[in-house]
Amino acid sequence: MTTNLGLRSPISRSGAVSPQAPRPGFDTEVLRAYVKKLLPATLSHAVWPHIERDQVKAWMKEIGERVKERMVEIQPHGFKYMVLVQITENLGQGGRSHLVSHWEDGDVCLNELFFNDSLFCTCTAIAVRAS
């Protein structure tokens, strides 16, 4: 016997009709082109055994700040931005990462990888639409 408790699935925001004009999206391709140039320009001559800990921290901060600034230039209003940067010594090890999220239309995530014989760097940029 099935009892209907009056419960139903919520209406998807993407399927809801909005009286407002559509909000502009975030152009990930412009950001991707920027990050693809930024990472090698910053790290192409880096050699891990000769790097001070403070230098790695400075690179991560510089990359993160520059990517965030570029995101604000691309779309100055309507989004919240997060940038995650990781630099690791390249010892031939494998690695995996996974991101689980609950997105709305217009939210985006971009991930770029740079590596050389000495190190690798991942840069993940996330733009979440502000309400």
C-alpha positions in Angstrom: 0.0 0.0 0.0 1.5 3.3 -1.0 0.7 6.4 1.1 1.1 9.8 -0.5 2.4 12.1 2.2 2.2 15.2 0.0 5.9 15.1 -0.6 7.3 16.0 -4.0 10.7 16.7 -5.5 11.7 20.4 -5.5 11.5 22.2 -8.8 14.9 22.6 -10.5 16.1 26.2 -10.5 17.3 25.7 -14.1 13.8 24.7 -15.1 12.0 27.4 -13.2 10.7 30.4 -15.2 12.3 33.7 -14.1 10.8 37.1 -14.7 14.3 38.6 -14.7 16.6 38.8 -17.7 19.2 36.0 -17.8 22.4 36.8 -16.0 25.7 36.8 -17.8 27.7 33.6 -17.6 31.4 33.2 -16.8 33.7 32.8 -19.8 35.9 29.8 -18.9 37.7 29.7 -22.2 39.2 33.2 -21.6 40.4 32.1 -18.2 41.7 28.8 -19.4 43.9 30.6 -22.0 45.2 32.9 -19.3 46.1 30.1 -16.9 47.7 28.0 -19.7 50.1 30.9 -20.2 50.6 31.9 -16.6 51.7 28.5 -15.2 54.6 27.9 -17.5 55.6 31.6 -17.4 55.8 31.4 -13.6 57.3 27.8 -13.2 59.1 26.7 -16.4 62.6 27.3 -14.9 61.8 26.0 -11.4 63.9 23.1 -10.1 62.6 21.5 -6.9 65.8 20.6 -5.1 66.9 24.3 -5.4 63.6 25.8 -4.2 63.2 27.3 -0.8 59.9 26.6 1.0 59.1 30.3 1.0 59.6 30.4 -2.7 57.0 27.7 -3.3 54.6 29.6 -1.0 55.2 32.8 -2.9 54.5 31.1 -6.3 51.3 29.6 -5.0 50.2 32.9 -3.7 51.2 34.8 -6.9 49.4 32.3 -9.1 46.3 32.3 -6.9 46.1 36.1 -6.7 46.7 36.6 -10.5 44.1 34.0 -11.4 41.5 35.5 -9.0 42.2 39.0 -10.4 41.7 37.8 -13.9 38.4 36.2 -12.9 37.2 39.5 -11.5 38.3 41.2 -14.8 36.4 38.7 -16.9 33.2 39.0 -14.8 33.4 41.6 -12.0 29.9 41.1 -10.6 27.6 38.2 -9.8 30.1 35.6 -8.8 32.1 34.5 -5.9 35.6 33.2 -6.7 37.9 30.5 -5.3 41.3 29.5 -6.5 43.2 26.5 -5.2 46.9 26.1 -6.2 49.1 23.1 -5.3 52.8 22.7 -6.2 54.4 19.3 -5.6 57.8 17.7 -6.3 57.6 15.5 -9.3 58.9 12.1 -8.3 57.1 10.2 -10.9 54.3 9.4 -8.5 50.7 9.0 -9.5 47.9 11.1 -8.2 44.2 11.6 -8.3 41.7 14.2 -7.3 38.0 14.5 -7.4 35.6 17.3 -6.9 31.9 16.8 -5.9 29.6 19.7 -6.0 26.0 20.8 -6.3 26.0 23.4 -9.2 23.5 25.8 -10.4 23.4 26.9 -14.0 26.3 29.3 -14.6 28.6 27.9 -11.8 31.9 26.8 -13.3 35.1 24.9 -12.4 38.3 25.0 -14.4 41.4 22.9 -13.7 44.8 23.3 -15.3 48.0 21.3 -14.8 51.6 22.3 -15.4 54.6 20.0 -15.0 58.2 19.7 -15.7 60.9 17.2 -14.7 61.1 18.7 -11.2 57.6 19.7 -10.1 53.9 19.8 -11.0 51.3 22.4 -10.3 47.5 22.1 -10.3 45.4 25.2 -10.4 41.7 24.9 -9.8 39.5 28.0 -10.3 35.8 28.0 -9.2 33.2 30.6 -10.0 30.0 30.3 -8.1 27.1 32.5 -9.0 26.2 34.9 -6.1 22.5 35.2 -5.4 
